[in-house]
Amino acid sequence: MPEAHLRPTAQASASAAPVLRLARRRVSGIGILTAVASVLIPLALWWGLAAIVMHLRQVAFPTPYETALRLLELVRGRLLNDFTIYQHVADSLQRWALGFGLAVGVGVSSGLLLGWSRLFERLSMPTVTALQLVPGLAWIPVAILLFGIGERATVFMIAITALAPIVINTTAGVKGVNELFIRAARMMGADDRTLFTRVLLPGSLPHLLSGLRVGFANGWRVLVAGEMIVGTGTGLGYSIIQSRWTLDYAGAFVCIALICLIGLLAERGVLLPLERKTIERWGLARTG
């Protein structure tokens, strides 16, 4: 091809490069502004609410600044209900990990079984659906009757609340696998183990991971309620309910903020990236 025909293309690419860089900077700038606004807007609303409550009811409503000061005190080692904030967070995370781990183990295995066998699905899915409809707080009397006041009652509440969405989503994922893929695997000589690991499990991953995210949120919420009612003296939920008697409302707001922060970090920092990477790993990423 003549050199004269190549020059316009090169010149066009060179002239387009600054435009692309400018567009990228604008997109990056918009992303930064959006992130900053997503933090400042809730803080402004919080501050305004505190001012309104103080004006109308003459009640000291902790502001973001007062809550930050209280958090700094607790981080430096000041006790909250006879324990450090680190102990409260660690105990809450341990209870949640035990309950959620049980829900994942039972829920995923049960969902795979229900998705594979129509008989088991017909026998068990009505019960699972009924569990899905029961609010987390409704399990408190059941947990107390079964386990009394203590750690096991809280772990039970977390597990039973997180279980149903995991089972339902896993079952839907297995049932949603294309029948042609299963037939093709059978024609190629795949046994049950290969069919499960190479076809059913990868095909059900999008639904399975969605179920884990919903189960995580359900379990994390009921953890706080469980610690409030059946706790044993530690935990973020226990510290919040104790603020009624100690009048340490700034400390309660610190616990609420930590609950939100830990939940966001787990959801956005762990579960969501895991879902994306796992789906991409198995070739299930969305297109378009």
N, C-alpha and C positions, 0 to 999 in steps of 0.2 A: 504494500500500500504506500502511496506517495507520502513523503514527510509532511507536505502541506496539509494533508487531511488529518494528521495527528495533532497539529498545533492547536486548533480550536478546542479539541477535547481536553488537552492538558491545561489550556488557559481557563476553560470553564471549571475544571476541577479546582484549580488554584484559586479562582475567584469565589467558589462555593465554600471553600474551607473556612474562611472567617465567618461566613454566615452560619455555618454549622456550629462553630465554637460559640458564637453569640447565642444561638438557640439553646445550646446545652447549658450555658451560664444562666440563662433566664429560667430554664426548667429547674436547675439546681437552686436558684434563688427563691423560686416559688415554693419548692419543697422545704427549704429552711424556714421561710416565713410561715408556712402552714404548720410545721412542727412547733414553732414558737407560739403561734396563736392557739394551738390545741392545748398548751399548758397555761397560757396567760388567761384565757377565757374562763376556765373553771376556777382559777384562783380569784379572778375578779368577781365572779358570782358568789364564791364563798365569802369574800370580804364584804360584799354588799349584803348578803344574808345576815352576817354577824352584826352589821350596823343596824339593820332593820329590827332584828330581835332585841338588841340593846335599847333601841329607841321605843319600841312598842311595849316590851315586857320588863325592861330594866333587868335583864338577865345577862350575865357575862357569857357570851358565846365565843368560844376560842376562835381567833383569827388564824390565817395561815402563818403569820409571824410568830404568834404565841405558840402555835403547834410546833413550828420549826425550833424554837428555843427549848421546848420540852423534849423534843427528839434529841437535840444536842446533849441535854442533860443525861438522858437515858443511854445514849451512845457512849458517853464518858463513864458510865458505870453506876449511875444513880439507880436505886432499886425501884421497881414497880410491883407493888403487891408482894413484897418480900423476895423478889427474884429480879435478876437483870433482864433487860429486853431481849438479850441474846438467848437466854434460857426459855423465855416465852415463845420466841420464834422457832427455836429448835424443837420444842415439844409439839408445837402445832404442826410443823412439817413432818415430824415423825409419825404422828397420828394419821395425817393425811396420806403419807406414803404407804402405810400399812393397809389402810382402808382401800385406797385406790389400786394398790397392787393386787389385792384380793379380787376387786371388781374386774380388773383387766384379765387376770388369769381365768376366772370363771366365765366372764362375759365373752371373751374371744373364743374360747373353746366351745362354749354353748352355742354361740352364734354360728360358728362353722358347722356344728352338728345339725342345727336347725335348718341352715341353708342347704345342707346336703340331703337331709332326709325330710320328705314331706310329712311322714307320719309324726316324727318328733316335733315338727313345726306346728301341726294341727293340735297336738297334745299340749304343747308348752307355751305357744305364743300368746294365748289369751291371758295366762298368768303373768307373763312378762309385760304385756300391755297394761294390765291392772297395776303392776308395780310402778310403771312409768307415770301413772295418773296420781299416785299418792305423793303429797307434798313432803319435803324432807322433815319438817317439824312434826308431822304426824307420826313419825317413827319413834319419837321420844318415849312414850309410854311402853311401846313394844321393847325398845332397847333396855329400859330400866327393868322391866319384868324378866327379860332374858338374862341380863348381865349385871343388873344393879348399877350403882353409881360408880363410874370409873372409866378407865382407858378403853376397855373392851366395848362398852356401850357406844362411845364416840366412834370407834373404828367400825363397829357394825353399821351405824347410821351412814357413815361415809360410803361404805361398800354397797349397801343396799340401794342408796340413792344414785350412785354412779353406774350400777350394774345394768339397769334396763336400757338406757340409750346405747350402751356398748353392744348388748345382745341384738337389739333391733337393727342397728346400723350394720353390724357384721353379717347378720342374716340377709339383709337386703343386698349387701355387696356380693355375697356368694350367689344368690339367686339372679343377680344382674349380670353375671358372666355370660357372654355369648355362647349359646348352645353349640354353634359351629366350631368354636375353639375346643370345646370338650370332645366333640366327635372327631375332630382332626387329630387331637392328641391320642384318642383311643385307636384310631386307624394307624397311627405311627408306632403303636405298641407300648404306649405309656401305661404303667401300672397305677394303682391307686395313690401310692406315695408321690410319684412323679406328677400325676395329675393335680394333686393337692398343692405341691410346692411350686410347680411351674405354671399352673393355669389358674386354679381357684384362688389361692392366696394372693398372687399379684393382681388378679382381676378385682378382688374385693377390697384392695387397699384404700381406694378413695373413700368408700363408705366406712371402712373400719377406722381410719384415722379421724374422720369426722365424728364418729361415735366416741372416740377417746377424748376429743376436745370437749364435747358436750358432757361426757361423764366427769371430766376434770372439773369443769365449771360447777356442776351439781355437787360434787364431793367437796369442793373448796368452800362453797356457800354453807353447806350443812355442817362442816367442821366448826365454823364459828358458833352456830346454834347449839351444836352438841357440847362445846366447851362451856357455853353459858349455862346450860341446864344440868349436864351430867359430868362436868369437868372435875378435876381433882386438885385444883389450886394453881395451875399454870396454863399458859396458852393465851393467844391474842383474844379469843372470844371471852375467856374468863376475865381477863383484865378489863375488857369493855364493860361487862355487866357489873364488875366490882366498882366502877366509877360512880355508881349510884350512891354508894356508902362513903367512899373516900372523897367525893366531889372533885376528883381529878379528871375533869372533862378534857383538859388538854392532853392528858395521857391516853384517854379513850380515843381522841382524834388521831393521835400518833398510831395507835393500833389499827384504826380504820385505814389510815393512809398506807401502813405496811401491808395490810391485807390486799388493798388495791394494787400496790406496787409488785408484790410477789405474784399475784395473779396475772398481771400484765406481762411480767418477765417470763413466766412459765408459758403463757399463751403465745405471745409475740416472739419471744426469744428462743423457745424450745419446740413447742408443739407445731406451730405454723411452719417454721423452716423445715422441721422433720417431715411434715406432710408434703411440702413441695419437693424436697430432695428425694424422698422415697418414691413419689409418683414419677418423677423424672427418671429415677434409676430403673424403674420397670417399664419405661416407655409409655406412660399413661398421661403425660403432660397434655394439657389442653392446647389446642391450636386455634388461631384466629382471634 
